Amino acid sequence: MRHYLIQVKYDQTSARGLIGNPHDRKPQAAAIMEKLGGRLIDFYFTFGQWDAVLLVELANDTHALAVAMADVAGGIRDTQVTPLYSMDEAMEAMRIAQSIEYQSPGRAT
């Protein structure tokens, strides 16, 4: 299972709905993740560029993409899904990167 950060920006209609009828969005988000075989780790409202952020665990990127598509279809103005990597995964990537001899464009080989 992979962890993802999902950031959402509500559209005007959804924001009005939340203000007009305040309710906890966490149970619905948890049910969606469970239906996909994953789980909701936590759900936060924020201020700034994004209205809310969710930490979730899903089987793969296809499931994460499905959540993003359903969000936009269901009243989310914008959504951004970011895969999260454990420190072990990052360390493995660092070790692999050691073997890559990258040269930026325009530099002599």
C-alpha positions in Angstrom: 0.0 0.0 0.0 1.2 3.5 -0.8 0.6 6.7 1.1 -0.7 9.8 -0.7 -1.3 13.4 0.2 -4.5 14.6 -1.4 -5.1 18.4 -1.5 -8.5 19.7 -2.5 -10.0 23.1 -3.3 -13.8 23.2 -3.0 -15.8 24.9 -5.7 -18.1 27.8 -4.7 -21.2 25.5 -4.5 -19.5 23.0 -2.3 -18.1 25.8 0.0 -21.6 27.3 0.3 -22.9 23.8 1.2 -20.4 23.4 3.9 -21.1 26.8 5.4 -24.9 26.4 5.0 -24.9 22.9 6.6 -21.7 22.3 8.6 -20.8 18.6 8.6 -17.9 16.3 9.1 -16.4 15.2 5.8 -14.2 12.6 7.3 -16.7 9.7 7.4 -17.4 10.0 3.7 -13.7 10.2 2.8 -13.0 7.1 5.0 -15.8 5.2 3.3 -14.4 6.0 -0.2 -10.9 4.9 0.8 -12.3 1.7 2.4 -14.3 0.9 -0.8 -11.1 1.0 -2.7 -9.4 -1.3 -0.2 -7.4 1.5 1.4 -7.8 3.7 4.4 -8.1 7.3 5.4 -5.3 8.2 7.8 -6.5 11.7 8.5 -8.4 14.7 7.1 -7.6 18.4 7.8 -9.1 21.7 6.8 -6.5 24.3 5.9 -6.3 27.9 4.7 -4.2 29.1 1.9 -4.1 27.6 -1.6 -5.9 24.4 -0.5 -9.1 24.0 1.5 -8.4 20.6 2.8 -5.7 17.9 2.9 -6.1 14.2 3.3 -3.5 11.6 4.2 -4.6 8.3 2.7 -3.3 4.8 2.1 -4.3 3.2 -1.3 -3.2 0.2 -3.3 -1.7 2.1 -6.2 -1.6 5.2 -8.4 -4.6 4.1 -10.4 -6.7 4.1 -7.2 -5.3 7.5 -6.3 -6.1 8.8 -9.8 -9.7 7.5 -9.5 -10.1 9.4 -6.2 -8.9 12.6 -7.9 -11.2 12.2 -10.9 -14.2 11.5 -8.6 -13.3 14.6 -6.5 -13.4 16.9 -9.5 -16.6 15.3 -10.8 -18.2 15.7 -7.3 -17.7 19.4 -6.6 -14.0 19.8 -5.9 -12.6 22.7 -8.0 -9.0 21.5 -7.9 -7.3 18.5 -6.5 -3.6 17.4 -6.3 -2.5 13.9 -5.4 1.1 13.5 -4.2 2.6 10.0 -3.7 4.5 9.8 -0.4 7.7 7.8 0.0 8.9 6.3 3.2 12.4 7.0 4.4 13.5 3.5 3.4 12.2 4.1 -0.1 14.0 7.5 -0.3 17.2 5.9 0.9 17.0 3.3 -1.8 16.4 6.0 -4.4 19.5 7.9 -3.1 21.6 4.7 -3.5 20.3 4.1 -7.0 20.9 7.8 -7.8 24.6 7.3 -6.9 25.0 5.1 -10.0 23.5 7.6 -12.4 26.0 9.8 -14.2 23.8 12.7 -15.3 25.2 15.6 -17.2 23.1 18.7 -17.7 22.4 20.0 -21.3 25.2 22.0 -22.9 28.0 20.4 -20.8 30.8 18.5 -22.5 30.6 14.7 -22.2 
